[in-house]
Amino acid sequence: MTKPIPVKLEINGKRHELLIEPRVTLLDALREHVGLTGSKKGCDQGQCGACTVHVDGERVLSCLTLAAQVEGRAVTTTTMTKTKGGVVWNASVARMRGSSSSPP
C-alpha cells in the first residue's frame, strides 16, 4: 500500500481536504471519498464519457485523471443534491450546459 497524501480539491464550489493514495483517480475520489455519485464509472478506459467532469471549465475524463493532478483547480460535476421533497437541480449542471434554467 502506498502512503496516503493530502489533496485539497474544490468541487462544485466547495473545498474538500482528502487523505488519499497518489494513484486514486479523480472519479474514485469524487465517488468514494466525497460521496458525489453523478459521474459514473462506465468503461474505465476513457471511451464512454460517463465519467466526464469539468476542470477549470474544460472537459476531463475523471477515470483517467489522478485526483492529485487537479489540486487547486475548480472541479464541476453533474451531481444532483437530494432533499426530502425530491431532487434539487444543481446549479453546476446548468453551468455545464450553458444555462441557468431548471432541468428539462
N, C-alpha and C positions, 0 to 999 in steps of 0.2 A: 504494500500500500504506500502510495506517495504521500508525503507530508502536506496537509491542507495549507492553503494560502488565503489571506484575507482579500476579498474582492468587493469593491463598492460599486454598485450598479444603480443607475437612475432609470426606473421602469415606470412608464406612464406618469411621469412627473413626481414619482415617489422614490425616495432614496432607500436602498436595501444594502445592508452590510452582511456579506456571507463569508463563511469559512469553508472553502471547498477545495477539492483536489485540482491541480492545474489542468488536468485533462478533461474536466467537466465542460460539456458543450453549453452554449447559451440556452438551447432548448431544454436540456435537463435542469439547468439552474432555474429557468422560469417555471417549469412544471413541478419539479421535485423539491426545490428549496424555497421558492417564493409562493408556490401554490396557484400560479396563473396557468390554466389549462387550455386557453383558447388556441394557442399554437399547438398543432398536432404533430405526432411522430408518425409519418407515413412510411416512406421508403427508407429513411435514414441514410440516404445517399445523395440528397440534394436534387433529385429528379422530379419529385411530385409538387413541391412548393407548399405543402401543408404546414411547414414549419416557418414560413416567411414572417418576418417582423421588420420594422424599420429601425435603423440605427442612424441617428442624425439625419433622418429624412430619406435615407437610401434603403432600398430593399436588400435584405440579408437573409440567407438561408441559415437559420439558427442551429440546424443539426450539423452544419459544417463549420460553425464558428465557436471558438472557445470563449467561455464567459469572460475570462481574464482579458481577452482581446478588446472587449468593449467597455472596459472600466473607464469611467469618466465621460462616457458618451451617452446620449439620450436614446433609450430603447423604447419603442412604442409597439404594443401588442394589440391583438384583436380581442382580448379577453373581456367578457361582459361581467358585470357585477350583479350577483343575485341578491334579491331582497325578499321580504315576506310577501309582498304583493306581486312578485314575478321577477322579470329580468329588466334591468335598467340599461338603456343604451349607453355604452361607454363613449365618451367624447373622443377618445383616442381612435376609435374605429372611424368616426366621422372625419377626423383629420386625415386618416389614411386614404379615405375615399374622396377627399377634397371637398367635403361639405360639412355643415353642422346640423343637418336635418336628422330626424329620427329614422329608425330602420325601415326598410321597405316592407 
